[in-house]
Amino acid sequence: MNAWEWQLLEDKNEADSVTVQGGEVRKGDRVRLRPKKGGDILDIALAGKIATIESIEQDYEGRLHVAVVLDDDPGKDMGVLRQPGHRFFFTPEEVEAIVSQPRILVAGIGNIFLGDDGFGVEVVQRLSSRTFGESVRVADFGIRSYDLAYALGDGYDVTILVDAASRGDEPGTLYVIEPDVIDIPDSAAAADAHTMTPASVLSMAKSMGNISGRIMLVACEPATLGGDEGQMGLSEPVSAAVDGAVALVVTMIDEILKKM
């Protein structure tokens, strides 16, 4: 597809759904790629891959195309910058619907140079060594607020944010919070370059119309956020709470998969 064709495609309205092999699919649904025979080397490389539908669009002749992002694409969280480099277009005949479990995103938030603010990063690093099903994605977003804001619109049924949060209890205390997205004010303002909070990224995502599914927060009471000079590494009580947080997130994932 050349640049002219791409522009024409981008100018078309999106369709709500399309019928493919295995049933009807919509934005956010996961599919298996089945490129037609006789394609190029890229079709061969993508055959059998699992991908998530980002949009269903018409070309300039009115034909529908399914725009997908690969589940294992390391660049999938680059927001609008992934277009067109990280999106692929297939006809409805070239994708297969997947009847899958609920999609869960576990997102670590935090700045490792600000002491206990690195709690979420440490937890998701531990979780990354565990094996979950294809419907569960564990990712370290650090301070990449825009990337997380875009990921919140990728059709996940549940997003579990992991971060440090001060609520006045003893350092190392774990909390499970389910924020009311309706009460979060819209804000398109850029987040601070060195910090990111669940509230700020949810506010940004809401202003972009990008929040989908249920949002939950697993948080830990910090002992220190590094002060003016910063600090590498977690404090002793927060470090001791990491294993408990990992076990808590695993339990939450198991319960979500059983209920939905």
N, C-alpha and C positions, 0 to 999 in steps of 0.2 A: 504494500500500500504506500503510495507516494504522499508527499506533503499536501498536495492539492486534495487528494481523496480524503486524507485525514481531516482536513479542515471542513470539508463538506459533511463528513460523518459527525464531527463535533457539533455542527450547527443543527443537527436533527434532534427532535425531542426523544427522550427516553421512553421505552415501553415499560409497563408495570411487570409483565411476566411473559414467558414464552414456553411453549411445549417442546420438550426434548425427550431423548430416550429415557424412559423411566418415569416421566410425569412432567408436571409444570414446575418451573423454577422462577425465582425472583432475585433481586439484588440481595446479597448477603448469603445466598445458598451456596453450598459447596458442590462441585461437580468433578467428574473424572474426564480428562481430555482424551478424545478419540479422533485425532486428525484423520482425514480421508487418506486413502492409499495414494502413493505417487507424489506425495508432497516433498518439500525440501528437507535439508538436514535439521532445521529447527523443528519441523513437525515430528521428525523421528525422535528428537531429544525430548519433546514435550509429551509424547504419547504415553498414556497411563498416569500422568501426573495429576495430583489433586490440586484444585484451584478454587478460589472464591469469586463469585460473580460480583463485579463492581458496578456494572450497568448493563442494560440491554438497549441497544441503539439501532437506528435505521441508517442505511447508507443512502446515497443520493438517488438510488433506484427503488427505495422503499423496502429493501430486504433487511431482515433483522440479523443482528450480530450480537454475540455474547462476549462482552469485555470482561476478562478475568485477570486476577493477580494470583500467581503461584503461591501456595501455602509455604513452600520452603524457599521463597525468594528472599535473600537477605536485605534487599532494597525495598521491600513492600511497605515499610514505615516511613518512606521519604515524602509523604504527603503529595501535594500536587506536583512535586518535582519528578515523580515516577512516571509522568505522562510525557511521551508515550513509551519511554524506555522499559518500563516494568509492567506494561499492560499488553495483553495479547487478545486478538479477536478471533472468534471461531463462529461458524454457522451453527444453528441449533442442532443440526445433524451430527456435529462433531463433538458434542458434549453429552455426558451421561449423568443423570441425576443421582445423587447419593442420598440414601435414607440413613441419616447419621444421628448421633447423639447431640445434645445441646452443645453449642460452641462456647467455650470458656476462654477468656483472656486473663492471665495473671500478669500484672504489670508492676514491676519494681520502680519506685520513684526515689530519688535522693541524690545528694552530692557527697561523694566519698571524701571530699576535702573539708567537710564541715562536721566532723565527729559523728555523732549518732544519726545525723541526717542520712548517712549511708546505710541505714538499717534495711530499707527496702531492697537496695541493690544486693546486699549480702544474702537476704532471704531468697531472692529469685536465682541467685547463683547456685545456692544449695539445691533449689528445686530443679534447676536445669539438668542436674545429674540423674534425676529420676525419670522413669519411663511412664508417660501418660498416653492415653489414646490420641488418635489423630484430631479429635475435636477440641483438645486442650492445648493452648499455646502459652508458654512461659517466656516473658521477654523483659530485659533490663532496659528501661527507658531513661534512667538517670535523670538528667535535667532537660531532655528533649521534649519540651512541652507541646510544640506543634505536631510532632510525630505521634505523640500519645493522643492528642485531640483528634487527629485524623483516624487513628486506630479505633477510637470509640465509636466511629460511624461505620465500622466494617461488618456490622450485622451480628456481633456476638450476643448470645443470649444472656450471659452474665460476665461482667468484668470485675475482677478482684484486684483492687489497688493495694499495694503494700508500701507503707511509708512510716516515718516517725511523726508523732503528733502529741503535742503537749496538752494534757487535760487536768494536770494538777495532782496526779497520783505518784506513787513511788516509781523512780526510774526502772525500766524493764517491764512495767505492767503492760499487758497486751489488751487491746480493745478490738471488737468487731462492730463496725458502724455501717449503717445503710443510709447514706445521705438522701434527702428528699430533693431530687433533681429539679422539681417544680419550683422550689424555694430558692434555688441558686440563681443569682442575677446573671443576665447575659453580659459578656464582655469580650470584645474583639481585641483588647489591648494585649500587646506582647508581654509574655511573662519575663521576670527578671532572668538575666543570662546565667546567674549562678544558683538560683533556687527555683523550685517548682513545688507547689502544694496541690493536693487533690482538689481543693476548692478553686484554685486559679485555673487549672486545666479543665475542670468540668465547666466552669464559667465560659472559657474560651470555646470549648466544644459545643456548648449550648448555643452560643451566638452564631456558630457555623451550621447549626442544625444537625450536628453530628453525633448526638448521643443516642445509642440504641441499646435496648435490653436493660437488665438490672445492674446496678452499681453497688459494690460492697467495698469496704475499706478494712483491712487488717493493719492496725497501727500499734506502735510501741511508744511508751512514754520515754522521752530522751533524758539523759543526765546532763549532756552538754552538746551544743551545736558548734563548738570550735572556737567561739569568741572572735575577736577582730582578726587574729592571725590564722584562724583555721586550725584544723587538726585532722590528721590521718588516723583512721581506725576507730572502732566503736569503744565506748566505755565498758567497764566490766559488767554492770548489770544489764546493759542492752545486748552485749555480746552473749551473755548467758541466756537471753530470751530468744535468740535466733532459732535454736532447735525447736522450741515450743511453737514458734510462729510457723515454721515449716510444717510441723505436724498438724497445726490448726488449719492451714491452707489445704493440705492433703485431705483432711477430713471434710472440709467444705466442698472440695471438688467431688469427692465420692458421694456426698449427700445430694449435690445438685444433679449429678448424672443419674442417680437412682430415682429422683422425684420427677424429673422432666422427661 
